[in-house]
Amino acid sequence: MKRTIPHSPSNREPSEPQQPPFWLKRHYEEKRQRTVKLVKTAVDHLMSAGQAVTIEAICRTSTALDPEGRGVKKSAVLENPEAHAYYRQHSASYKAAQNRRRKGKSIVASTQPLRIDPHRDVDRVRYRYLQMTKTEIVERLLQVEYAYAELAEQQAKLQFAWAERENQAGTH
């Protein structure tokens, strides 16, 4: 059986970033610049035509505008930082999705008690919690803790009031 050489490419750590050979770097840079140019051209064309800027629309339009007829693929837009940034900057649908994701449902601790149905569908509630961001879950937890503390305080007041009434009824 033949042993592998200690520093051969097959023995490299998988975490080491693979650098392309120096002779390919120019080729990759040209491809990146071609993608950026086509994405910018397609986005500008879509905007001037009053059409929505989506990745699918960019891919379709870039094929029509590309002198080579190849256009760009979705992965090229997503993996090229400059092209992706230009898409994000001009895409209303991307901005709307980001706002939905960030915004979610704003949960603010209120003075109203939580309205929780004891017979609710727990699987639906679990699914709803799994769709929340970490920040939204923390806000919800704070709201529940606040409501719990309020209820515990109310219970203590009622118990003291009840005990006082019992004492007054017993002394008369």
PEDAQUI-V759064 format. One record per run of one state. SS is the DSSP state (H for helix, E for strand, - for the rest). FROM is the first residue (numbers start at 1). LEN is the number of residues. If there is no record, write none. Layout:
{{SS FROM LEN} {SS FROM LEN}}
This chain:
{{- 1 8} {H 9 3} {- 12 10} {H 22 27} {- 49 6} {H 55 11} {- 66 8} {H 74 6} {- 80 1} {H 81 10} {- 91 1} {H 92 12} {- 104 18} {H 122 10} {- 132 2} {H 134 38} {- 172 1}}
